[in-house]
Amino acid sequence: MSQTIRRIAVNTGGGDAPGLNAVIYAVVHAAEKAGIEVLGIREGYDGLLEPQDFPEGGVVRLDRRSVAGIAPLGGTILGTTNRGNPFARPAQQRDGSWLEVDRSAEVLGELRRLGVGALVAIGGDGSLGIAQRFAALGLKVVGVPKTIDNDLEATVQTFGFDTAVQFATECIDRLHSTAASHRRILVVEVMGRYAGWIALHSGLAGSADAILIPEIPYDLSSVARHLQKKPNFARSYCIVVVAEGAKPAGGELTIRGTELGREVRLGGIGEQVAQLLGKLTGKETRAAVLGHIVRGGSPSSTDRNLGLALGTAAVRALLAGESGVMMAIHPPNIVSVPLEQAVSRMKTVPLDGWAITTARALDISFGDALGIPTIPPRPIT
């Protein structure tokens, strides 16, 4: 057991997700029980690099009193950002142009000044990639996986995913009634970046007629034919769920733009699919974009429990002297995996998994383009 850590810091980076506050709550309680003080860094690493932006302090002391009652709350009491990479931080030059500068040494210097012996970094692949780089520079770091997209390969599930799927399913349920009332095709666009987990699971639970995901390039002519085979198509309605990262066979992603230091911003595919399906079917079609509303709100019991379990496990790992690792759900246990492994590969939907196999058995179309091989399901053992 490490005897050198007397104070740790915790931060949240990337997009918000239900369950972040549960992790913070768990880290504080587990650390205090071990006699360790906890500092919270505002908005990723911004609280260290731009403390003047936070009148209440860029770094705050966290104790049981300050985190009381936060586990059921959505969002994060520390705030978050997806523009705060200290290794490539946008900085405006005198001529008005922008460059990316490396300010990681400032982060390490501030942590040393504050007497921080280790960092619990809560985030997705981008935030955990930053944590890995700090670990390589000698900072003791333990990561906690967070993303509603469920696209981290090293863990069976990330917290935030369950809540996002539940809310997206509720929205799809509500859209059935308005689609039925107007006999329309309703296209529902959901988040998920380059993986189709949210679209697949909410579309399956919400009885969609078609689900379009990044893992299966689609042909809208195939989707249109499938919808038109629906009994009494002219007098009925259809629900199509599309992931923001889905794309047609031979086509490109639909993006809203790019920004310095950030990935491309996906979005707009729902409207495109709706317009084309309307032309192909002759049926009135509308698009509904769920967007960021699936990220907010109180976390489900599953996501609260995952957050609590991962937060306490992160503190145990630090007490055991571990660093450069991420806590991962490997039922029935929580294990530590190297951060390098955790961020090396994105977890995509398996084409022979139970969810797609179930959807196909229920006659849900994935718009499979001609020439794309179908992967047979694994045998049930």
ZAVEX-338322 format. One record per residue: residue in three letters; y, x, z of N, C-alpha, C in turn. Coordinates in steps of 0.02 Angstrom, whole numbers, plus 50000, padded with zeros to 5 digits. Layout:
<rs>
ALAYXZYXZYXZ ...
</rs>
This chain:
<rs>
MET499405004250000500005000050000500625004450000 SER501105002549957501725006349953502135005550017 GLN502405011050043502825010850103503545012350087 THR503705013150023504365015450004504835009749985 ILE504575003949968505004998549945505274994550004 ARG505924994650011506244990750063506674985150035 ARG506854985749971507264980749938507064980149866 ILE506984974049842506824972849772507354968349741 ALA507374968349675507824963949639507394959349595 VAL507674953549579507344948849534507854946349484 ASN507644945449422508104942649372507714938049325 THR508084933949289507794929449240508144930549174 GLY507754931349120508034932749055507744928349001 GLY508084928148944507864924048889508064916748899 GLY507724912348864507854905148872507624902648939 ASP507954897348963507734894449026507084890749016 ALA506714889649071506084886049068505944882949136 PRO505674876949137505494873749201504994878049239 GLY505144879649301504714883849342505024890449362 LEU505594892149331505924898449349506124898649422 ASN506404893149446506604892949516506014893349564 ALA505444890749543504844891249585504624898449593 VAL504694902449539504524909649543505004913149591 ILE505654911849584506154914949628506004913149701 TYR505864906849714505684904449781505084908349808 ALA504574909149766503964912549789504084919949802 VAL504474923249758504614930349768504974931449834 VAL505474927249847505864928049909505414926949970 HIS505024921749971504604920350029504074925750039 ALA503744927849985503224932949992503524939650012 ALA504114941449985504424947750002504654947850075 GLU504984942450096505224942250166504634942750215 LYS504084939650198503494940050242503264947250249 ALA503374951250196503174958350197503734962850222 GLY504294959950244504844963950270505274967050216 ILE505294964050157505674966850101506264962350086 GLU506854965250078507444961450058507434960149983 VAL507754954649963507764952749892508484951749869 LEU508654954749812509294953749779509174950049714 GLY509614945449698509574941949634510104944349587 ILE509914946049525510384948449475510574942549430 ARG511214941549421511454935949381511334937249306 GLU511084931949273511044931749200510734938049169 GLY510104939049183509764944849157510004951149191 TYR510324955549152510614961749180511374961549180 ASP511654955849161512394955349157512714956149225 GLY512384953949278512664954649344512774961849364 LEU512374966449335512454973549348512974976649302 LEU512974974549239513404977749190514104974749186 GLU514174968349202514824965049198514944961049262 PRO514954964249320515024960549383515684956749388 GLN516194959049352516844955649355516814948649326 ASP516294947149288516224940449259515954935249308 PHE515784937449368515464933049416515864933049481 PRO516314928249490516734928149551516314928049615 GLU515714924849611515294924449670514864930749680 GLY514934935549633514554941849637514024942249584 GLY513994947849550513494948849498512794949849526 VAL512764952149589512124952949624512204949449691 VAL511724945249708511774941249770511144942249813 ARG511254941849877510694942249924510314935549924 LEU509664935849919509244929949921508804930049983 ASP508794924550019508354923950077508074916850077 ARG507664915450128507344908850129507844903150132 ARG508404904350166508904899050170509224897750102 SER509374903050064509724902250000509274899349946 VAL508614899849954508164897049903507824890649926 ALA508014888149983507704882050009507794876249960 GLY507254872949943507284867049901507364868249827 ILE507314874449803507444875649732506814875049689 ALA506214875249718505594875249678505544869249630 PRO505774863249650505714857549604506274857249551 LEU506754861749554507334861249510507204864649443 GLY507464861749390507434864949324507934870649319 GLY507914874349265508374879949255508244885649302 THR508764889549316508704895349360509354896149399 ILE509304896949464509914897849505510264904349489 LEU509924909049458510234915449441510574915449373 GLY510444910249333510704910249266510294914749221 THR510364914049156509974918049110510354919049045 THR510124923649005510434924848940509924927848893 ASN509994926348829509564929648779509964934548736 ARG510534936748763510954941748727511054947948770 GLY510654948748822510804953948871510364960048871 ASN510134962248813509714968248810510134974448825 PRO510014977748882510424983548899510314989448852 PHE509754989548817509614995048771509964994148703 ALA510194988148689510534986648626511044981148639 ARG511564982948675512054977948698512644977848650 PRO512814971848624513384971448578514034973548612 ALA514404977648577515054979948603515554980048545 GLN516134977048556516644976648504517054983048503 GLN517154985648444517534991748435518284990248425 ARG518694995348426519414994448419519604991248353 ASP519214992548301519374989648236519114982548228 GLY518824979848281518574972948279517844972348260 SER517544977848238516844977648220516404977848283 TRP515764976348274515294976248330514744981248320 LEU514564984648373514014989348373513554987748432 GLU512934990148428512474989448484512444996148521 VAL512564996048586512575002148625512045001848680 ASP511805007648700511295008148752511625009148820 ARG511555004048863511845004348930511315004248984 SER510705006248965510155006049013510265010749071 ALA510595016449059510715021249113511175018149166 GLU511635013949146512075010549194511675005749238 VAL511185002349208510764997749247510385001649300 LEU510075007149280509685011249328510145014049382 GLY510735016149364511205018849413511415013549464 GLU511545007449441511745002149487511175000249534 LEU510565000049507509984998349549509885003749603 ARG509985010049585509925015449634510475014749687 ARG511075013249665511635012549711511505006849761 LEU511185001549738511034995849781510414996849824 GLY510075002449814509475003749853508874999649832 VAL508864997549770508314993449744507724997949725 GLY507154996549755506565000649741506114997949687 ALA506204991649668505784988749616506114982349589 LEU505904980349530506174974449496505624969649478 VAL505724963349493505284957949467505664954749409 ALA505414955849349505754953349288505384947149264 ILE505724941549261505424935249240505684933649170 GLY505234933149122505464931749054504904931349004 GLY505094930448941504614930248887504514937048855 ASP504304937148792504134943548761504734948148756 GLY505324945348741505914949648736506104952748803 SER506144948548855506324951048922505804955848949 LEU505174954448936504644958848961504624965348921 GLY504824965148858504884971348819505424975848848 ILE505974972848871506504976648904506234979548969 ALA505864975549007505574977849070505104983749058 GLN504714983449004504264988948988504644995348976 ARG505214994948943505615000948929505895003848993 PHE506104999449040506345001949104505775005249144 ALA505185002349140504605005349174504465012349147 ALA504545013149081504435019649050504955024749074 LEU505535022349097506055026849122505985028249197 GLY505455025449227505315026949296505465021549346 LEU505745015949324505885010349370505235006649385 LYS505125005049448504545001049466504684993849445 VAL504254991249401504364984549373503714980649372 VAL503754974249391503214969549380503504963549344 GLY503174961449291503414955949251503044949449267 VAL503404943949257503114937249265503224933549199 PRO502694930949168502764927849101503074920949103 LYS503594920049063503954913749059504094912048987 THR503864906448963504094903748899503794896948888 ILE504194892248866503924885648850503474886148788 ASP503554891548749503184892148686502454893948695 ASN502264896448755501564898248770501294903448722 ASP501714908048700501504912648647501394919848670 LEU501264920848736501104927548761500344928348763 GLU500094933148726499374933948716498994935648780 ALA499314939248826498954942048883498814937048938 THR499094930948933498984925948985498744919448954 VAL498304915948988498034909748961498584904548953 GLN499054904448999499604899648995500214902449028 THR500794900649002501434902549033501734896349066 PHE502094897449121502414891749152502994889449108 GLY503134883049109503634880049065503314876249008 PHE502734878448986502394875248929502174868148946 ASP501864867249004501604860649022502164855449025 THR502724857249056503284852649061503564850948992 ALA503624855948950503894854848882503444850148843 VAL502794851048848502324846748812502354839648839 GLN502384838948905502424832348935503044828548911 PHE503614831848911504224828348891504224826948816 ALA503994831648775503964830548703503504824648688 THR502954824148725502494818548715502824811948733 GLU503204811948788503554805848807504054803748753 CYS504394808548724504874807048671504514804048610 ILE503944807048592503554804448535503314797448550 ASP503094796248611502884789448630503444784448619 ARG504054786348638504624781748630504784780648556 LEU504684785848516504854785248445504374780748407 HIS503774779748434503294775248402503604768248395 SER503944765948446504194759048445504754758248393 THR505204763148389505744762448340505494763448269 ALA505004768048260504704768948194504344762548172 ALA503984759348218503634753248202504114747548186 SER504664747148223505144741748214505454741948144 HIS505554748048117505884748848053505404750747997 ARG504754751448014504244753347964504434759947930 ARG504644764647970504874771147943504364776747955 ILE504464782147920504164788547939504664792047983 LEU504454794048042504884797748087504614804848094 VAL505024809748078504844816748083505164819448147 VAL504754822248191504984824748255504944832348256 GLU505514835748259505524843048262505534845448334 VAL505074850048351505044852748419505104860348417 MET505284863148474505354870448480504654873748481 GLY504664880348485504044884148487504074890748451 ARG504644892148418504724898348380504164899048328 TYR503804904548331503324906048278502614903948295 ALA502534899948347501874897448368501904889848374 GLY501344886548361501344879248358501074875748419 TRP501074879048476500754876148536501084869548556 ILE501744869248561502074863048584501954857448533 ALA502054858948469501954853848418501244851248418 LEU500764855748422500064853648420499874849248480 HIS500044851448539499824847848599500214841348609 SER500864841248593501234835048600501064830248543 GLY500964832948483500774828648427500094825448436 LEU499624829348463498954826748477498994821348531 ALA499334822748586499394817948641499794811748620 GLY500264812748574500704807248552500454803448492 SER499824804548472499514800748416499904801448351 ALA500104807548334500454808648271499974807848213 ASP500254806348155499854805848094499784812548060 ALA500274817048071500254823748042500614828448089 ILE500374834648091500674839848133500744846148090 LEU501344848748085501464854748044501634860448091 ILE501234865848087501324871548132501364877948093 PRO501644883248122501724889648085501064892648064 GLU500534891348101499884894448086499554891748023 ILE499774885947999499484882947939500044881247890 PRO500164885547840500674883947790500504877147758 TYR501014872947750500874866147730501084864747658 ASP500784859547630500964856747565501164849447578 LEU501794847747569502024841047585501714835747540 SER501494837747481501144832947439500494830747472 SER500164835547505499554833947542499714829247601 VAL500264830647636500464826247691500614819247666 ALA500984818847611501164812247583500544808247563 ARG500074811547531499454808047512499084805547574 HIS499074809747625498734807747687499064801647718 LEU499724801547720500074795847750499974789547708 GLN499974790347643499904784547599499204781447603 LYS498714785147628498044782447637497994778247700 LYS498514778347741498504774447802498454766947785 PRO498024763247820497954756047805498624752447806 ASN498734748447754499344744547749499964748947756 PHE499964754547719500504759547726501194756447718 ALA501274751947670501944749147656502204745047715 ARG501754742347755501954738047811501894741647878 SER501744748047877501634751747939502134757447946 TYR502034761647995502484767248008502064773548018 CYS502394779248018502054785648027502464790248071 ILE502124794548108502444799648149502194806448126 VAL502674810848110502514817748090502864822448139 VAL502484826748170502764831748216502774838448181 VAL503344841848183503404848348149503694853448197 ALA503374859248200503624864848240504204868148203 GLU504694870548240505284873548209505114879548166 GLY504544882848180504354888748141503864887348085 ALA503724880948071503274879248016503604880747950 LYS503194882247900503484883647834502984881547780 PRO503234879747721502784877847667502414883847639 ALA501844882447609501454887847578501884891347526 GLY501944897947532502354901747485503094901347497 GLY503294897647550503994896747565504234901047623 GLU504834899847645505144903847698505294899447758 LEU505424902847814505644899347874506324896047863 THR506444890647898507094887347896507504889847955 ILE508064893047941508454896047995509174893447992 ARG509484893548051510184891448056510654897448052 GLY510394903448060510824909348056510564914848101 THR510924920348104510754926048146511374928348182 GLU511274931748238511824934548276511644941648296 LEU512154945848307512054952748326511644953148390 GLY511114957048388510714958048448510234952448463 ARG510164947648416509724942048429509274940848369 GLU508724937148382508294935148327508634929748286 VAL508334928148229508594922648189508534916248229 ARG508974911648217508964905148250508604900248205 LEU508014898048227507634893248188507914886248197 GLY507784881948149508004875048155508174872048088 GLY508094865548082508264862048021507664859947980 ILE507064862247999506474860547960506324853147962 GLY506464849848019506314842748025506684838547973 GLU507324839947963507724836247915507474837547844 GLN507284843747829507024845447763506384841647749 VAL505924841747797505294838247789505404830747780 ALA505874827947819506004820747815506274818847745 GLN506734822847719507014821247654506494821547599 LEU506074826647601505564827447549505014822247555 LEU504814820647616504294815447625504554808647602 GLY505204807347613505494801147590505444800547514 LYS505584805947479505554805947406504834805247382 LEU504364808647416503664808547394503324801947408 THR503524798547460503184792347479503574786047461 GLY504224786747448504644780947436504784776947498 LYS504624779747556504714776147619505324778747656 GLU505674774247690506254776347729506034781247783 THR506374786847787506164792347832506754794947871 ARG506644796347934507164799147977506884805248015 ALA507334809548036507144815448076507444814948145 ALA507064817048195507314817448264507164824548289 VAL507694828048311507614834848335507654834848411 LEU507104836548443507094836548516507474842548545 GLY507434848248512507844853948531507774855948604 HIS508354857548633508364860548700508194855648756 ILE508174849148742508024844548796507324845448824 VAL506874848448785506194849548811506184855348861 ARG506714859248864506734864948910506964862948980 GLY507324857448984507654855849047507244851249092 GLY507554849549148507244844849194506774848149244 SER506544844049289506104846349343505434848549316 PRO505174854249339504524856549315503954852049338 SER503444851549298502844847849317502504851249376 SER502044847849407501674850849463501304857049440 THR501034856849378500684862649351501144868649346 ASP501744867649319502204873249311502484875649377 ARG502584871149425502794873349492502254877849522 ASN501634875549519501094879449550500994886149515 LEU501054886149448501004892549412501564897249433 GLY502164894649438502734898749458502644901649528 LEU502414897449574502304899749643501754905049645 ALA501224903949608500664908649608500864915349577 LEU501224915049521501414921249487501934925149527 GLY502394921549560502904924949600502604928649659 THR502154925349695501834928749752501394934449728 ALA501064933449671500634938849644501044944949625 ALA501654943849600502084949549581502254953749642 VAL502404950549698502554954249759501934957949784 ARG501354954749781500734958149802500614964349759 ALA500744963749694500644969549650501104975249669 LEU501724973849685502194979149706501964982349771 LEU501734978149818501494980949882500874985349872 ALA500494983849820499904987849805500064994149765 GLY500714995049750500915001149714500895000549638 GLU500794994549612500764993649540501454993549509 SER501504995549447502124995449409501964995449335 GLY502434992849296502324992649223501804987649203 VAL501734982349244501224977249231501534970349229 MET501174965649201501354958649202500804954749235 MET500994949849276500494945549307500274940349256 ALA499624939349250499344934949198498844930149228 ILE498834924049200498354919049220497704920149182 HIS497184922149218496504922749191496044918749236 PRO496004912249226495644907949273494944910749289 PRO494754910549353495114907249407495594911849444 ASN495754917649415496154922649451496824923949416 ILE497264927249453497864930249425497764937749426 VAL497854940949369497724948149362498344951549336 SER498364958049342498914961949313498684965249249 VAL499104964849198498954968149134499544972549117 PRO499434978149082499994982549064500524978849023 LEU501154980049039501684976849001501634978448927 GLU501424984448911501354986248840500864981548805 GLN500314980048839499824975448811500104968248809 ALA500474966448860500724959648865501204957748809 VAL501584962648783502084961048732501894963548663 SER501284966048656501094969148592500884964048539 ARG500704958048560500444953248511500634946148532 MET500854942248484501014935348497500384931048495 LYS500344926348541499764921848544499904915748500 THR499534915048448499604909448403499034904448414 VAL499114898648386498604893448393497974895448355 PRO497384895548388496764897248352496564891448307 LEU496434893048244496274887748196495594884548208 ASP495174887848247494524884948263494494882648336 GLY495074881948368495094879848437494984872348446 TRP494904870348508494724863348522495274858548501 ALA495914860548507496454855848493496484854148418 ILE496434859148376496444857848304495814854148282 THR495234856248310494614852848294494654845448313 THR494934843948371495014837048393495484833248347 ALA496044836348330496534833048286496224831348218 ARG495854836048190495544834748125495034828948130 ALA494664828848185494174823448195494524816648201 LEU495154816648224495544810548231495934808948167 ASP495804812648114496124811648049496874812948052 ILE497064818048090497764820348090497824825848038 SER498304825247994498394830147940498804836147964 PHE498624842047941499024848047951499354850347886 GLY499284846147834499604847747771499334853947738 ASP498694855447751498394861547724498524862147650 ALA498814867747630498934869047560498294870647524 LEU498264869147460497674870547420497534878047420 GLY496904879847426496714886847424496694890247492 ILE496924886847545496884889747612496204888047642 PRO495804893047660495134891647685495154887947751 THR494674883547761494604880047825494124883847869 ILE494324885447929493894889047976493464884148014 PRO492804884848010492364879948044492444880648120 PRO492344875248156492404875648229491854879848260 ARG492014882948318491494886648354490974881748380 PRO490344883848382489824879448410489944878348484 ILE489784872348508489854870748578489244873348615 THR489374877548666488814880548704488824878048776 
</rs>
